[in-house]
Amino acid sequence: MRPPRVRVRRPQIRRMRVRRIQQLPVQRVVPNVVTLLALCAGMTAIRFALLGNFQAAVAAILVAAVLDGLDGRVARLLKATSQFGAELDSLSDFVSFGVAPAAVMYLWTMAELHSVGWAIVLFYAVCCALRLARFNTQLAAEPAAPPGYFAGVPAPGGAGLVLMPMYASFEWGDWAIRSPYLSALWIGGIAFLMVSRIPTLSLKKFHVPPHYVLPVFLAIGLATAFLATAPWPTLLVVGLLYLGSIPLTIRAAGAARRAAEPRKPDIPAETPALIAAPPPPPLGEAALPPNEWRH
């Protein structure tokens, strides 16, 4: 007799379905492209500084600041905001406004202090990273400043302020402005402003009143003309005006914070309850002291 045949089931191998990459519309790619251009501008600034072309290095950082101001607005305009774009923007800001200005300032003057100069520019870069990290964590939490204000100087503003000695040097020479000791104090002060909680003006929610629209357009046109003819003095004046506005901003932010606080209703003071006087003693009995027993 033949032995019975045993059927062995072969394991079925399931074919894994490979998900196709979804096609992204152009409107979702454009903001990230602008952010990458800002990142490339910041890296190019480091290259210009290594070659000794410091004016081109500063111009590249300023171009990165302009692109950084455009990418978020373009994303909101095209309704293409995403978590990926926010993280990419944060990394681009750290390179363009933290690493690049620190490297440019070190190659420009802080290298004369050797290790001390390197430690100072590292301190600035670390403060920039902490500033960006705090900003990212405050997006989902309660902001440290009232609406319309930043807590501390933002990263692009800090990069523009820390380069102010270079603006003056390009226009009036290196006679005293290129001193590494003065630059060390300046870099440390700007780094402190970045990580501080001092309220500074934010232009994201700034609205121009209707009767000020024409004067604002005239001011922008005049500033553009000065920027085209005398860029370095114009940038220096803009930086000084920004620093001078900080005390006014602190006062305005304090008033806005007090106005936003909920007012507690005035509770009238409770009148003390009237204590009834004890009845008079009956006739023929003298009033005894309250602490004396009666026998």
C-alpha positions as CSV (number, residue, x, y, z in Angstrom):
1,M,0.0,0.0,0.0
2,R,1.2,3.4,-0.8
3,P,1.7,5.8,2.2
4,P,-0.9,8.6,2.3
5,R,0.2,11.9,0.8
6,V,0.7,14.7,3.2
7,R,-0.1,18.1,1.7
8,V,2.3,20.8,2.9
9,R,0.9,24.3,2.6
10,R,3.4,26.7,1.3
11,P,3.6,30.0,3.2
12,Q,2.0,32.7,1.3
13,I,4.3,35.6,0.7
14,R,2.4,38.8,0.7
15,R,3.7,41.5,-1.5
16,M,4.4,44.7,0.3
17,R,2.6,47.6,-1.3
18,V,5.0,50.5,-1.9
19,R,3.3,53.8,-1.2
20,R,3.8,56.2,-3.9
21,I,5.1,59.6,-3.0
22,Q,2.3,62.0,-3.2
23,Q,2.7,64.8,-5.7
24,L,3.1,68.1,-3.9
25,P,1.6,71.2,-5.6
26,V,4.0,74.0,-6.4
27,Q,2.4,76.3,-3.8
28,R,3.6,74.0,-1.0
29,V,7.1,73.9,-2.3
30,V,7.6,77.7,-2.8
31,P,7.9,78.7,0.9
32,N,10.5,76.0,1.6
33,V,12.5,77.1,-1.5
34,V,12.6,80.6,-0.1
35,T,13.8,79.2,3.3
36,L,16.5,77.3,1.6
37,L,17.6,80.4,-0.3
38,A,18.0,82.2,3.0
39,L,20.1,79.3,4.3
40,C,22.3,79.4,1.2
41,A,22.7,83.2,1.7
42,G,23.9,82.6,5.3
43,M,26.4,80.0,4.3
44,T,27.6,82.2,1.4
45,A,28.3,85.0,4.0
46,I,30.8,82.7,5.7
47,R,32.5,82.0,2.4
48,F,32.8,85.8,1.7
49,A,34.2,86.3,5.2
50,L,36.9,83.6,4.6
51,L,37.9,85.4,1.4
52,G,38.2,88.7,3.2
53,N,35.2,90.3,1.4
54,F,33.3,91.5,4.5
55,Q,31.0,93.9,2.8
56,A,29.7,91.1,0.6
57,A,29.4,88.9,3.7
58,V,27.3,91.4,5.5
59,A,25.1,91.9,2.4
60,A,24.5,88.2,2.2
61,I,23.3,88.1,5.8
62,L,21.0,91.0,5.1
63,V,19.6,89.1,2.1
64,A,19.0,86.1,4.3
65,A,17.0,88.4,6.7
66,V,14.9,89.7,3.8
67,L,14.2,86.1,2.6
68,D,13.4,85.0,6.2
69,G,10.8,87.7,6.4
70,L,9.2,86.5,3.2
71,D,9.0,82.8,3.6
72,G,6.5,82.8,6.4
73,R,4.3,85.4,4.7
74,V,4.4,83.4,1.4
75,A,3.4,80.2,3.3
76,R,0.4,81.9,4.9
77,L,-0.6,83.6,1.7
78,L,-0.5,80.3,-0.2
79,K,-2.0,78.3,2.7
80,A,1.1,76.1,2.7
81,T,2.1,76.2,6.3
82,S,3.5,72.9,7.7
83,Q,5.5,71.5,10.6
84,F,8.3,70.6,8.2
85,G,8.5,74.2,7.0
86,A,8.6,75.5,10.6
87,E,11.5,73.2,11.5
88,L,13.3,74.1,8.4
89,D,12.9,77.8,9.0
90,S,14.2,77.4,12.5
91,L,17.4,75.6,11.3
92,S,17.9,78.2,8.6
93,D,17.6,81.0,11.1
94,F,20.2,79.4,13.3
95,V,22.7,79.1,10.5
96,S,22.0,82.5,8.9
97,F,21.6,84.6,12.0
98,G,23.5,82.6,14.6
99,V,26.5,80.8,13.0
100,A,27.1,83.2,10.1
101,P,27.3,86.5,12.1
102,A,29.4,84.8,14.7
103,A,31.9,83.6,12.1
104,V,32.0,86.9,10.3
105,M,32.6,88.8,13.5
106,Y,35.4,86.4,14.5
107,L,37.1,86.7,11.2
108,W,36.7,90.5,11.1
109,T,38.1,91.4,14.6
110,M,37.5,88.8,17.3
111,A,40.3,86.6,16.1
112,E,42.8,89.0,17.7
113,L,41.7,87.8,21.1
114,H,42.3,84.2,20.1
115,S,40.4,81.8,22.4
116,V,38.6,84.5,24.3
117,G,37.3,85.9,21.0
118,W,36.1,82.5,19.9
119,A,34.4,82.0,23.3
120,I,32.5,85.3,22.9
121,V,31.2,84.5,19.4
122,L,30.3,81.0,20.6
123,F,28.3,82.7,23.4
124,Y,26.4,84.7,20.8
125,A,25.6,81.6,18.7
126,V,24.4,79.7,21.8
127,C,22.1,82.6,22.8
128,C,20.7,82.6,19.3
129,A,20.0,78.9,19.5
130,L,18.3,79.3,22.9
131,R,16.3,82.2,21.5
132,L,15.0,80.1,18.6
133,A,14.2,77.1,20.9
134,R,12.3,79.3,23.3
135,F,10.3,80.8,20.4
136,N,9.4,77.3,19.1
137,T,8.2,76.1,22.5
138,Q,6.1,79.2,23.0
139,L,4.1,78.5,19.9
140,A,2.0,75.9,21.7
141,A,2.2,77.5,25.2
142,E,1.3,80.8,26.7
143,P,3.5,83.5,25.2
144,A,5.8,85.4,27.4
145,A,5.0,88.8,25.8
146,P,1.6,90.3,25.0
147,P,0.2,90.0,21.4
148,G,2.1,92.2,19.0
149,Y,5.5,91.9,20.8
150,F,8.4,89.5,20.9
151,A,10.1,88.3,24.1
152,G,13.6,89.5,23.5
153,V,15.2,90.6,20.2
154,P,14.4,88.1,17.4
155,A,17.2,86.3,15.6
156,P,17.2,88.4,12.4
157,G,17.2,91.6,14.4
158,G,20.0,90.3,16.6
159,A,22.1,89.5,13.5
160,G,21.5,93.0,12.2
161,L,22.4,94.6,15.5
162,V,25.5,92.6,16.1
163,L,26.9,93.7,12.7
164,M,26.4,97.4,13.4
165,P,30.2,98.0,14.1
166,M,30.9,96.7,10.7
167,Y,28.4,99.2,9.2
168,A,30.3,102.1,10.8
169,S,33.6,100.6,9.8
170,F,32.7,100.4,6.1
171,E,31.6,104.0,6.1
172,W,34.2,105.8,8.3
173,G,37.1,103.4,8.6
174,D,38.6,101.1,11.2
175,W,40.2,103.8,13.4
176,A,38.5,102.7,16.6
177,I,35.4,100.8,15.6
178,R,37.3,97.5,14.8
179,S,38.6,97.2,18.3
180,P,38.0,93.6,19.5
181,Y,37.4,94.8,23.1
182,L,34.6,97.1,22.1
183,S,33.2,94.4,19.8
184,A,33.3,91.9,22.6
185,L,31.1,94.1,24.8
186,W,28.8,94.8,21.9
187,I,28.4,91.1,21.0
188,G,27.7,90.2,24.7
189,G,25.1,92.9,25.0
190,I,23.2,91.8,21.9
191,A,23.4,88.2,23.0
192,F,21.8,89.2,26.3
193,L,19.0,91.1,24.5
194,M,18.2,88.0,22.4
195,V,17.7,85.6,25.4
196,S,16.1,88.2,27.7
197,R,12.4,88.7,28.2
198,I,12.4,92.3,27.2
199,P,9.4,93.0,24.9
200,T,10.3,94.2,21.5
201,L,8.1,95.3,18.7
202,S,6.7,92.7,16.2
203,L,5.6,93.8,12.8
204,K,3.5,90.7,12.2
205,K,0.4,92.2,13.9
206,F,1.2,95.8,13.3
207,H,-1.6,97.7,11.6
208,V,-1.2,101.2,10.1
209,P,-4.1,103.5,10.8
210,P,-5.8,104.8,7.6
211,H,-4.7,108.4,8.1
212,Y,-1.0,107.3,8.4
213,V,-0.9,105.2,5.2
214,L,0.4,108.0,3.0
215,P,3.1,109.2,5.5
216,V,4.3,105.6,5.9
217,F,4.6,105.1,2.1
218,L,6.6,108.3,1.9
219,A,8.9,107.1,4.8
220,I,9.4,103.8,3.1
221,G,10.3,105.4,-0.2
222,L,12.7,107.8,1.5
223,A,14.4,105.0,3.4
224,T,14.7,103.0,0.2
225,A,16.4,106.0,-1.5
226,F,18.8,106.4,1.4
227,L,19.5,102.6,1.4
228,A,20.3,102.7,-2.3
229,T,22.6,105.7,-2.1
230,A,24.2,105.3,1.4
231,P,23.5,101.8,2.6
232,W,25.8,101.6,5.6
233,P,24.8,104.8,7.4
234,T,21.2,104.1,6.7
235,L,21.5,100.6,8.3
236,L,23.3,102.2,11.2
237,V,20.6,104.7,11.8
238,V,17.9,102.0,11.5
239,G,19.7,99.9,14.2
240,L,20.0,102.9,16.5
241,L,16.3,103.7,16.1
242,Y,15.5,100.1,16.9
243,L,17.6,100.1,20.1
244,G,16.1,103.5,21.0
245,S,12.5,102.1,20.6
246,I,13.1,99.4,23.2
247,P,12.3,101.6,26.3
248,L,9.1,102.8,24.6
249,T,8.2,99.2,23.7
250,I,8.7,98.1,27.3
251,R,6.3,100.8,28.4
252,A,3.7,100.0,25.7
253,A,3.9,96.3,26.4
254,G,3.3,96.9,30.1
255,A,0.3,99.0,29.4
256,A,-1.1,96.3,27.0
257,R,-0.5,93.6,29.6
258,R,-2.3,95.5,32.3
259,A,-5.2,96.2,30.0
260,A,-5.5,92.5,29.1
261,E,-5.7,91.4,32.7
262,P,-9.2,90.6,33.8
263,R,-10.5,93.1,36.3
264,K,-11.7,91.8,39.6
265,P,-15.1,93.0,40.6
266,D,-15.2,95.4,43.6
267,I,-16.5,93.4,46.6
268,P,-18.0,95.7,49.2
269,A,-16.5,95.3,52.6
270,E,-18.7,93.3,55.0
271,T,-20.1,95.3,57.8
272,P,-19.5,93.7,61.2
273,A,-22.6,92.2,62.7
274,L,-24.0,94.1,65.6
275,I,-23.6,92.3,68.9
276,A,-26.7,92.5,71.0
277,A,-26.0,94.0,74.4
278,P,-26.7,91.8,77.4
279,P,-30.0,92.4,79.2
280,P,-29.9,94.6,82.3
281,P,-29.8,92.7,85.6
282,P,-33.0,92.4,87.5
283,L,-33.9,94.9,90.2
284,G,-32.2,94.4,93.5
285,E,-29.2,92.5,92.1
286,A,-26.0,94.2,91.4
287,A,-24.1,93.6,88.2
288,L,-21.3,91.1,88.7
289,P,-18.0,91.0,86.8
290,P,-18.1,88.7,83.8
291,N,-15.3,86.4,85.1
292,E,-16.7,85.9,88.6
293,W,-18.8,83.0,89.7
294,R,-22.0,83.6,91.5
295,H,-22.6,81.8,94.8
